[in-house]
Amino acid sequence: MFHKILIANRGEIAVRIIRACRNMGIRSVAIYSKEDKDSLHVQLADQRVCIGEGPARNSYLNMERIVTAALNVGADAIHPGFGFLSENADFVRLCEENGLVFIGPTADVIDSMGNKSQARKTMMEAGIPVVPGTKEPVYDAETAEKMAEAIGYPVMIKASSGGGGKGMRVAKSKEEFEFQFNMAQRESANAFGDDTMYMERFVENPRHVEIQIIADHHGNVVALGERDCSVQRNHQKLIEESPSPAITDEIRLGMNQAAIQAAKAVNYTNAGTIEFIMDTNGTYYFMEMNTRIQVEHGVTEMVTGTDLIVEQIRIAMGEKLSFTQEDVLLKGHAIECRINAEIPEKNFMPSPGVVKHMHLPAGNGVRVDTALYTGYRIPSEYDSMIAKVIVHAPNREAALLKMRSALDEMVILGVETNLDFQYQILKNPVFCEGRADTGFIERMLKLD
């Protein structure tokens, strides 16, 4: 049993982990930057340690300071949450070298799945369907162009170390290929310090469907169903739901089995997500694996009745999963809306500032994960997501009604948010009919 866990994160996910620790009788330690000294996660934790100035590179990305803080307070383990160091293999190794348990997969697994071209190759060898494309990494435009001819246009050029939509470009023809490749490679080098690229055939207007898996150290791997994440802008998810309105029971079963097979192929442990894209014919392909808890994990928790953070901690302590595949039943429908401090009318420009007043929705089947409170100053240094509204109802139609009601009730004054924009999506006939694909938001914005 862990006695004390340090949370190497901030905001709502840090609050979420602190609450899970409380429920398990484990003491929690919050780290924080000087910018975050008044944050909710700092106030809720049993202990707190300041680790540097506001910018993430000086605080939440400073591996040595975080590990030193954990050792100084006598922590047994570190939970990374999502983002920051959650998928950094060097950080995992540093934890292990200092006798700290990293609550997540091994460094070797993070390395193998973090490199997207290597992940593709691994999945191909494991028999998992992948989008037709390169099996080996590519480093220069001339070589890449020859490969693109073989794949067939349009092609998606991607950064091997990519994430969050950075280092991704579509080349629709040979004439524009060199320019798009060089732009994507430059973005990759600037964002990740790595110019290794790979390519896939571009699947137009696909659905983005992911499978939540969880695995212990005793050989048990369980899939907890899918989340449809097709509603996104610039490859950033806005709304997630489970179950997906786009797939049949047969496709669901196949995706779950493929996800379990993928996890076993890399000896995966702890929580992770296998992401697929699916074309209009229902054919799905492996896209990538996220080796951490996801922002949208609450959607899965609502339809399965599980606590994924608690399971993560139990697995890290060496315990077996508390449920089997046969125990997993998707009940009802859950939807999550990400609420960001941003101005949709000004190209979604971030809107940091002081929250002068707030009211959060509540009621049966309504959950809000947030670190906001009245008087809190939203900093400009970090991601603009400030809350996640999650609803659960017996079916999708009832869930849509409940989410509209929740967003109607939610009030955040002092900063601009995307609340109204989310409400517009929930009233859009394409979304309401379950037909939204990854190009839906772009088309909706053009129509407006």
Summary of the structure (lengths in Angstrom):
residues: 448
radius of gyration: 21.2
end to end distance: 54.5
largest distance: 61.3
contacts: 1549
relative contact order: 0.11
helix: 37%
strand: 28%
